[in-house]
Amino acid sequence: MITQVLAQRAESRRSDREERVRIAEQRASEDQRKIDQLRSCYAQLNAHDRYYRDAMLAYAYALKSGSADAEAAEVNSARRAQRDTRAEAQLVASDAVLELESRVNAHLTTAYRDLMEVADEPDPSARQVRLNQVIELLDSIIPQQGHVRALMRLDVRATQELPDWYNPEIGLTTHHQTSHR
């Protein structure tokens, strides 16, 4: 009888251990699935933010030289792709990434609005001045995008800590200046 009770207890402990292992494996698998989903989302968001910025920059330079029809279509395509990717990111990205990427998006939105206004500018010298301002704004986005990527890498566990150069406040001054024009 004692042997039977001890055997049942041992079996119960083994069964409990196996259940804990199974639950831990399920959690690890679910965590990995979430990380993979986040990694995919972040890769798309990073690529589309860059694509949108680069398309606007190409359009600005094309406007400076006088011929910009193909670039205008490319900007619209890039804008749609970036908007769709942002919509997904708003559902899965961390608050920190969304906050910093929103700054990038605010600059992109301002640059787009300014670029569309510049395209209709009849005065060639005013057009050149405004195009230079848009190009400067688009160039200022590059460091911000690097900071967003650093946070993304941390979120998907590609790194254990933020780089020494990381500064979450980058671009606030520029953001406030452009949003109050």
N, C-alpha and C positions, 0 to 999 in steps of 0.2 A: 504494500500500500504506500509506504514512504517512497519507495523507488518510483512508483507511478506518479505521485504528487510532484516529486522532484523533476521527473521527465516532463510533466505537463508545464511546470514553471519554466524549465529550460526552453521548451518549445515556444512558450508564450513570449519569453524574452527574445528568442531568435526571430519570431514573427514580428514583434514590435520593432526590432532593429531593422529588419528588412523593409517594413513599412516606412520607417524614418528615412532610410536610404532612398526608397522609391519616391517619397515626397520631395526630398532634397534634389534628386535628379530631375523631377518634374519642374521644380522651381528654377533650377539652373538652366534647363532647356527653355523655359518661358522667358527668363532673363536674357538668354542669348538671342531668342527670336526678337525680343523688343530692341535689343542693341542692333541687330541686323537691320530691322525696320528703320530705326533711327539713323543708322549709317547711310542707308540708301536715300532716305529723305534729305539728310544733310549734304550728301554728295550732289544730289539734284539741285538743292537750294544754292549751294556754293557755285555750281556750274552755271545755273541760270542767272544768278546775280552778276556773275562775271560776263556772261554772254550779253546781257542787257546793257551793262556798262560799256562793253567793247563796241556793241552795235551803235550806241549813241555817240561814242567817240568817233567812230568811222563816219557817221552821218554828219557830225559837226565839221570834221575835216573836209568832207565832200561838199558841204555847204560853203565852206571857205573857198574851195576851188571852183564852185559854180554848178556842178552836176551831182545830183543827190537822189535820183529816183529809186535806184536799187537799194540804197542805204535806208531810205525812208521805210520801205517795205520790210527790210530786215529788222529795223527798230520795232515795228509793230509786232512782228513775229516773236522777237525776244521779250517784249513786254508781256505778251500773253503767256508765254512759257514761264516767265518769272512769277507772274500773278498766280498761275495755277499751282506752282510749286510752293509758293508762300502759303497758299490756302491749306495745303497738306501739312506744312511745317507748323502752322498755328494749332494743329490738333495733336502733334506729337513732340514738338521741340520743347526743350527746357525753357523756363521763364528767362533765365539769364541769356540764352542764345536769342530768344525772341526779342528781348529788350535791345540788345546790341544790333541785331540784324534789322530791327525797325529803324534804327538810325541810318543804316545803309539804305534801306528802302526809302526813307524820307528824302535823302539826297538824290536817289535815283528818280523819285517822283518830281522833285524840284527841277532836276536837270531835264527831264522829259518835257515838263511844262515850258521851261525856258527855251528849250530847243524848238518846240512847236511854234512858239511866239517868234523866235528868231527867223524861222523859215519864211514867215510872212513879212519880215521887216523890209520895207522898200528902200531905205537909205543904206547904201553899201558900207559907209564908214561906221554907222551905228551897228550894222549887222556884224562887222568884223570885231568890234569891241565886245558885243554881247556873246559872240561865238567864243572869244578868248575866255570870257567869264565862265561859260558853260564847260569848256575844256578844263579850266582850272578846278571847277567843282568836281568834274568826273575824275580828275587825277587825285583829288583829296579823298576819294572813296577807297582807294587801294589800301592804305594802312588800316582803315576800319574793317575792310574785308579780311585782312590778316588776323585781326583780333577776333572776329566772328569765327574764323576757322580754328583758332586756338581753343576757343570755348567748345566748339563742336568736337574737336579731337579729344578733349577731356571727357565730354559726355559719352562718347562711344568707346571710351577706355583705350584709345590709341596711345595715350600718354597718361602719366600719373599726376602731372602737375602742369600748371600754366608756365609758359616760358618767361624768362626774366624781363623781357621787353614788354610783356602784356600790361596794358593799362585800360581798364574798363571805361575810363572817362574820355578816351580819345574821341575827338570829333564833336564833343558837346558844344564848344564855342562856335565852330563852323555851323553846326546844326541849328543853333539858336539864331545865328545871323541870317542864314538862308531862309529859315521858316518865318522870319519877320520882315521880309522884303516888301 
